[in-house]
Amino acid sequence: MGSPGLVVVVGSLNVDSTSYVGAFPEPGETIRSHGFQVALGGKGSNQAVAAHVVGASVDLVARLGADAAGDFAVATLERFGLPTAAIGRAADAPTGVAQITVADSGENTIIVTSGANLAVTPAVVDAERERIASAALVLTQGELPVATIDRVAELAAGAGVRFVLNLAPPAPVAAATLASSDPLVLNEHEARAVGIGTDAADASLDAWRDAAASAVGRIARSIVVTLGGSGAVAASVDGSWTAPAPAVDAVDTTGAGDGFTGALAAFLAEGRPLEEALRIAVAAGALAVQARGTVDSYASRAAVLRTAGADGRARE
């Protein structure tokens, strides 16, 4: 059963080139990989696919280059069944790319070249005003130009549409943009960058929950902080919650945070309360780290709900 609410993702769309290695090289060192993969990437497209595979109706507003990488990206989205009508091609910029290295430990390093993602300007967002107004939820990320992120927030607020911001990487968005985020989704490093959290490296889920709760109404309408293998926390005016992650063997953490955020947006859009959507999103992230790659590691709605112990009924 799909979601009754449309999720509009305004975001980045890259092609990932991933090398798999035993361990990361030291500066100046050359090593051999034992595997290589080219796949769809970018936080916007990752989160759009993650929301789609767990049952949401999704529109992705993005820009690609007029190149072979862009053709590959469109073909991949169509393979997943996502509509591509809101994805334009920039004639004067290449498709964005991420160069990723994944060590046998499951950890990764990522270098992003924005390319055509910088062509997602406030004017592009203005042209999608009606699409945004028709959404149950609008989601964007820190990989777009700051002025574009701020404009998405303004249009969502003006239309009375729920706005979710994954500020990854951290960007100097307007205070009003943060304030309208419901929720503002951050990892622990991004949370500290906006003044949320504790300096303790081993801070507990409870400590992070309390830190998130202290920022509700002060920084954003609601807060979600992801904490890797420990799980995630959330807080809103209705309360604050922890969601421990199930113990899993991590094969590849690339894109797991996007899998979490896309699932969170999908279940919020179908009417689940933040506490329940958080728990389901943690399950989605845990399933994603157990397979290589990004979008192809995202589990189905049935698998995610089963892992979370949640029911499958979409809610108005």
Secondary structure, 3 states (H helix, E strand, C coil): CCCCCEEEEECCCEEEEEEEECCCCCCCCCCCCCEEEEEEECHHHHHHHHHHHCCCEEEEEEEEECCHHHHHHHHHHHHHCCCCCCEEEECCCCCEEEEEEEECCCCEEEEEECHHHHHCCHHHHHHCHHHHHCCCEEEEECCCCHHHHHHHHHHHHHHCCEEEEECCCCCCCCHHHHHHCCCEEEEHHHHHHCCCCCCCCCCCHHHHHHHHHHHECCCECCEEEECHHHEEEEEECCEEEEEECCCCCCCCCCCHHHHHHHHHHHHHHCCCCHHHHHHHHHHHHHHHCCCCCCHHHCCCHHHHHHHHCCCCCCCC
